[in-house]
Amino acid sequence: MSRQPLNLSAADFDPLPERPARTLRFWLGKVVAMPLCVALAVAYMLKRSD
């Protein structure tokens, strides 16, 4: 009887179904956010120097 909850929890904690989507969103966010931050910083510096 104590075996069934263990199997259930093991299936619940299986990372395969949600890992690809999460990493994809993470990398997409990083790839989009990094150039955006750099562009904002460069624009800010150019604005300040004028």
LINBELVEN-V359494 format. One record per pair of residues at least 24 apart in sequence whose C-alpha atoms are under 10 Angstrom apart, sorted by the first residue. I is the first residue (numbers start at 1). J is the second residue. Records with the same first field share a line. If there is no record, write none. Layout:
BEGIN
I = J + J
END
This chain:
BEGIN
none
END
